[in-house]
């Protein structure tokens, strides 16, 4: 699991290869990833939007931006956590994802938190 802490918000990510949804003959490799956010601080924060940078091993880079995550804009009170699972598809058997979540405090202060870079890989490609 890859983890980053920005401004007392911890982001942890774990990825999984989805063999049943992949088709290597068509250069289609599907992955799921589970993200957990934990508010380690003293102020309530809300996730407003996301910006993903997805890079595959053949050099294709995608930027994915949008409101919230999986249709939600979770509010994290001090000590609270939020977890969701989503997915991505690559044209190669290996790649990386990283990015930022745009957050806001109860007082209206906007800030970004880092999503750590993590690897998407078909088992055996990292050996």
Backbone as JSON, one array per atom type, in Angstrom:
{
  "sequence": "XXXXXXXXXXXXXXXXXXXXXXXXXXXXXXXXXXXXXXXXXXXXXXXXXXXXXXXXXXXXXXXXXXXXXXXXXXXXXXXXXXXXXXXXXXXXXXXXXXXXXXXXXXXXXXXXXXXXXXXXXXXXXXX",
  "N": [[0.85, -1.18, 0.0], [0.59, 2.19, -0.89], [1.36, 5.35, 0.55], [0.65, 8.75, 1.41], [0.96, 11.84, 3.19], [-0.59, 14.87, 3.48], [-0.95, 17.97, 4.8], [-2.11, 16.94, 7.13], [-3.91, 15.06, 6.18], [-4.22, 11.81, 5.33], [-3.51, 9.72, 2.6], [-3.98, 6.59, 1.3], [-3.24, 4.0, -0.98], [-4.06, 1.09, -2.81], [-3.54, -1.26, -5.38], [-5.02, -3.51, -7.84], [-4.89, -6.12, -10.23], [-7.25, -6.83, -12.74], [-7.95, -9.56, -14.06], [-10.1, -10.91, -15.31], [-11.44, -8.87, -16.61], [-9.74, -7.99, -18.49], [-8.01, -7.95, -21.67], [-5.42, -9.03, -23.13], [-4.7, -9.53, -25.85], [-5.96, -7.52, -27.18], [-4.7, -5.33, -26.2], [-5.73, -4.39, -23.74], [-5.89, -3.73, -20.46], [-7.12, -4.12, -17.32], [-7.56, -2.55, -14.17], [-8.15, -2.32, -10.65], [-8.41, -0.04, -7.93], [-8.03, 0.71, -4.5], [-8.77, 3.3, -2.35], [-7.98, 4.96, 0.63], [-8.82, 7.59, 2.72], [-7.75, 9.46, 5.48], [-8.48, 11.63, 8.09], [-6.21, 13.16, 9.9], [-5.99, 15.41, 11.3], [-7.19, 18.41, 13.05], [-9.23, 19.84, 11.96], [-12.32, 19.92, 10.15], [-12.65, 18.62, 6.9], [-13.45, 18.66, 3.38], [-13.63, 16.68, 0.46], [-13.46, 17.93, -2.7], [-12.84, 17.67, -5.5], [-10.99, 15.79, -8.03], [-7.81, 15.06, -9.52], [-6.29, 13.04, -11.64], [-3.28, 11.58, -12.82], [-2.44, 9.44, -15.21], [-0.24, 7.09, -16.35], [0.98, 4.97, -18.82], [3.1, 2.12, -19.65], [3.93, 2.45, -22.24], [4.15, 5.06, -22.68], [1.86, 6.65, -22.9], [-0.08, 9.24, -21.59], [-2.67, 10.15, -19.46], [-4.93, 12.59, -18.29], [-7.23, 12.88, -15.79], [-9.91, 14.59, -14.65], [-12.34, 15.75, -12.32], [-15.43, 16.25, -10.47], [-15.53, 15.31, -7.03], [-15.33, 11.84, -5.87], [-16.16, 8.69, -7.12], [-18.81, 9.63, -7.44], [-19.26, 11.0, -5.07], [-18.69, 13.56, -2.57], [-16.99, 13.44, -0.06], [-17.15, 14.34, 3.43], [-14.82, 14.81, 5.94], [-14.55, 14.55, 9.22], [-12.49, 15.43, 12.08], [-10.34, 12.73, 12.76], [-11.86, 10.96, 11.27], [-12.42, 8.57, 8.57], [-12.48, 7.64, 5.1], [-13.32, 5.44, 2.5], [-12.95, 4.15, -0.78], [-13.48, 2.34, -3.86], [-12.26, 2.13, -7.15], [-11.54, 2.16, -10.7], [-9.24, 1.63, -13.48], [-8.16, 1.62, -16.89], [-5.59, 0.39, -18.92], [-3.44, 0.5, -21.86], [-1.26, -1.04, -21.87], [0.64, -3.56, -20.05], [1.57, -2.46, -17.69], [1.78, 0.41, -15.56], [1.48, 3.7, -14.05], [-0.22, 5.58, -11.5], [-1.07, 8.75, -10.16], [-1.69, 11.81, -8.36], [-3.86, 14.53, -7.34], [-6.12, 15.53, -4.75], [-8.61, 17.96, -4.46], [-9.35, 19.92, -1.78], [-11.41, 21.36, 0.85], [-11.67, 23.41, 3.73], [-13.81, 23.77, 6.66], [-13.84, 26.48, 7.04], [-13.66, 27.47, 4.54], [-11.23, 27.44, 3.2], [-9.31, 26.5, 0.49], [-7.3, 23.73, -0.56], [-4.79, 21.49, -1.86], [-4.26, 17.96, -1.72], [-1.84, 15.4, -1.84], [-1.96, 12.53, -3.9], [-0.38, 9.54, -3.58], [2.09, 8.24, -5.86], [1.37, 5.19, -7.46], [1.72, 1.8, -8.56], [0.34, 0.16, -11.36], [0.08, -3.04, -12.36], [0.33, -6.01, -14.24], [0.47, -9.15, -12.72], [3.74, -10.44, -12.32], [5.0, -8.79, -14.19], [6.71, -7.02, -12.97], [8.91, -8.37, -12.19]],
  "CA": [[0.0, 0.0, 0.0], [1.35, 3.44, -0.97], [0.74, 6.33, 1.43], [1.17, 10.11, 1.49], [0.23, 12.7, 4.12], [-0.51, 16.3, 3.17], [-1.77, 18.81, 5.68], [-2.78, 16.06, 8.09], [-4.83, 14.13, 5.53], [-3.46, 10.66, 4.83], [-4.09, 9.02, 1.45], [-3.35, 5.29, 1.07], [-3.79, 3.39, -2.2], [-3.66, -0.28, -3.13], [-4.09, -1.6, -6.7], [-5.27, -4.92, -8.14], [-5.11, -6.45, -11.64], [-8.53, -7.49, -12.98], [-7.7, -10.45, -15.2], [-11.34, -11.26, -16.0], [-11.9, -7.73, -17.4], [-8.63, -7.6, -19.36], [-7.84, -8.69, -22.91], [-4.08, -8.68, -23.62], [-4.65, -9.56, -27.31], [-6.46, -6.21, -27.64], [-4.0, -4.32, -25.41], [-6.66, -3.84, -22.75], [-5.53, -4.23, -19.14], [-7.98, -3.45, -16.34], [-7.08, -2.54, -12.79], [-8.94, -1.66, -9.62], [-7.6, 0.51, -6.85], [-8.76, 1.07, -3.3], [-8.2, 4.48, -1.74], [-8.48, 5.32, 1.95], [-8.44, 8.9, 3.22], [-7.91, 9.6, 6.94], [-8.24, 12.98, 8.58], [-5.38, 13.07, 11.1], [-5.91, 16.75, 11.87], [-8.2, 18.91, 13.98], [-10.28, 20.57, 11.27], [-13.14, 19.16, 9.22], [-12.32, 18.9, 5.51], [-14.29, 18.0, 2.39], [-13.03, 16.43, -0.84], [-14.28, 18.57, -3.73], [-12.59, 17.15, -6.84], [-9.8, 14.97, -8.19], [-7.0, 15.16, -10.74], [-5.44, 11.86, -11.78], [-2.33, 11.49, -13.93], [-2.31, 8.0, -15.47], [0.82, 6.89, -17.35], [1.24, 3.56, -19.07], [4.51, 1.83, -19.93], [4.27, 2.82, -23.62], [4.28, 6.51, -22.71], [0.59, 7.37, -23.0], [-0.44, 9.92, -20.35], [-4.05, 10.64, -19.4], [-5.31, 13.43, -17.15], [-8.64, 12.71, -15.49], [-10.35, 15.56, -13.64], [-13.78, 15.76, -12.12], [-15.91, 16.49, -9.1], [-15.64, 14.2, -6.09], [-14.84, 10.5, -6.19], [-17.28, 7.75, -7.24], [-20.08, 10.33, -7.27], [-19.41, 11.57, -3.72], [-17.75, 14.57, -2.08], [-17.05, 13.11, 1.37], [-16.71, 15.24, 4.5], [-14.05, 14.07, 6.93], [-14.36, 15.22, 10.51], [-11.25, 14.99, 12.7], [-10.31, 11.32, 13.12], [-12.7, 10.14, 10.39], [-11.81, 8.05, 7.35], [-13.39, 7.37, 3.98], [-12.69, 4.5, 1.59], [-13.7, 3.84, -2.0], [-12.79, 1.54, -4.88], [-12.54, 2.54, -8.51], [-10.73, 1.4, -11.63], [-8.6, 2.27, -14.61], [-7.78, 0.69, -17.95], [-4.38, 0.77, -19.65], [-3.16, -0.2, -23.12], [-0.05, -1.83, -21.64], [0.5, -4.35, -18.82], [2.09, -1.78, -16.52], [1.72, 1.86, -15.58], [1.4, 4.33, -12.74], [-1.22, 6.61, -11.26], [-0.79, 9.69, -9.08], [-2.51, 12.99, -8.58], [-4.23, 15.36, -6.21], [-7.52, 15.8, -4.41], [-8.83, 19.33, -4.06], [-10.07, 19.87, -0.52], [-11.8, 22.64, 1.43], [-11.95, 23.36, 5.16], [-15.08, 24.39, 7.07], [-13.69, 27.94, 6.94], [-13.63, 27.84, 3.12], [-9.88, 27.46, 2.65], [-9.04, 25.43, -0.47], [-5.93, 23.23, -0.63], [-4.63, 20.2, -2.54], [-3.5, 16.92, -1.05], [-1.17, 14.53, -2.81], [-2.24, 11.1, -4.01], [0.95, 9.0, -3.88], [2.2, 7.43, -7.08], [1.31, 3.76, -7.24], [1.9, 1.02, -9.77], [-0.65, -0.76, -11.89], [0.92, -4.02, -13.06], [-0.07, -7.41, -14.37], [1.41, -9.95, -11.92], [4.89, -10.99, -13.05], [5.67, -7.8, -15.04], [7.69, -6.27, -12.19], [10.05, -9.25, -11.86]],
  "C": [[0.89, 1.24, 0.0], [0.61, 4.53, -0.21], [1.44, 7.68, 1.33], [0.33, 10.89, 2.48], [0.49, 14.14, 3.71], [-1.47, 17.02, 4.1], [-2.69, 17.98, 6.58], [-3.94, 15.25, 7.49], [-3.99, 13.04, 4.89], [-4.23, 10.0, 3.7], [-3.3, 7.74, 1.26], [-4.04, 4.61, -0.1], [-3.2, 2.0, -2.38], [-4.3, -0.65, -4.45], [-4.16, -3.11, -6.9], [-5.47, -5.09, -9.64], [-6.42, -7.21, -11.76], [-8.42, -8.34, -14.24], [-8.97, -10.72, -16.0], [-11.89, -10.12, -16.87], [-10.83, -7.24, -18.38], [-8.6, -8.48, -20.6], [-6.49, -8.31, -23.52], [-3.96, -8.67, -25.15], [-5.12, -8.24, -27.92], [-5.81, -5.05, -26.88], [-4.94, -3.61, -24.43], [-6.37, -4.53, -21.41], [-6.31, -3.43, -18.1], [-7.45, -3.63, -14.93], [-8.11, -1.88, -11.89], [-7.97, -1.08, -8.61], [-8.51, 0.93, -5.71], [-8.03, 2.23, -2.62], [-8.82, 4.67, -0.36], [-7.92, 6.69, 2.32], [-8.71, 8.92, 4.71], [-7.59, 11.04, 7.31], [-7.5, 12.87, 9.92], [-5.35, 14.4, 11.85], [-7.07, 17.1, 12.78], [-9.33, 19.65, 13.29], [-11.04, 19.64, 10.33], [-12.8, 19.59, 7.8], [-13.27, 18.13, 4.59], [-13.51, 17.85, 1.09], [-13.96, 17.01, -1.9], [-14.1, 17.93, -5.11], [-11.27, 16.38, -6.86], [-9.1, 15.32, -9.49], [-6.04, 13.99, -10.75], [-4.51, 12.05, -12.97], [-2.02, 10.0, -14.09], [-1.32, 7.82, -16.61], [1.02, 5.41, -17.56], [2.68, 3.37, -19.53], [4.89, 2.09, -21.39], [4.27, 4.34, -23.8], [3.0, 7.3, -22.85], [0.24, 7.94, -21.62], [-1.87, 10.44, -20.46], [-4.21, 11.5, -18.15], [-6.81, 13.28, -16.97], [-9.0, 13.66, -14.36], [-11.86, 15.49, -13.51], [-14.15, 16.0, -10.68], [-15.92, 15.2, -8.29], [-14.94, 12.93, -6.53], [-16.05, 9.56, -6.14], [-18.63, 8.42, -6.92], [-20.29, 10.98, -5.9], [-18.36, 12.66, -3.47], [-17.72, 14.45, -0.55], [-16.51, 14.22, 2.27], [-16.02, 14.39, 5.55], [-13.86, 14.93, 8.17], [-13.04, 14.74, 11.1], [-11.34, 13.52, 13.15], [-11.08, 10.4, 12.21], [-11.9, 9.64, 9.19], [-12.9, 7.76, 6.33], [-12.64, 6.46, 3.02], [-13.58, 4.28, 0.38], [-12.83, 3.0, -2.93], [-13.23, 2.02, -6.24], [-11.61, 1.76, -9.43], [-10.17, 2.24, -12.75], [-8.23, 1.21, -15.63], [-6.56, 1.26, -18.67], [-4.29, -0.01, -20.95], [-1.88, -1.01, -23.03], [-0.18, -2.53, -20.29], [1.02, -3.67, -17.56], [1.97, -0.27, -16.69], [1.7, 2.39, -14.16], [0.22, 5.3, -12.7], [-0.73, 7.46, -10.11], [-1.69, 10.88, -9.31], [-2.74, 13.79, -7.33], [-5.74, 15.34, -6.0], [-7.59, 17.26, -3.99], [-9.78, 19.3, -2.87], [-10.48, 21.28, -0.11], [-12.06, 22.43, 2.92], [-13.33, 23.95, 5.43], [-15.05, 25.91, 6.94], [-13.59, 28.41, 5.49], [-12.26, 27.92, 2.5], [-9.66, 26.25, 1.74], [-7.57, 25.03, -0.42], [-5.94, 21.88, -1.34], [-3.89, 19.24, -1.64], [-2.99, 15.95, -2.11], [-1.7, 13.09, -2.73], [-0.9, 10.47, -4.38], [0.95, 8.22, -5.19], [2.14, 5.95, -6.69], [1.34, 3.06, -8.58], [0.67, 0.18, -10.08], [0.14, -1.77, -12.72], [0.27, -5.39, -13.08], [0.93, -8.22, -13.54], [2.5, -10.57, -12.8], [5.6, -9.97, -13.91], [6.72, -7.01, -14.29], [8.93, -7.09, -11.88], [11.17, -9.11, -12.85]]
}
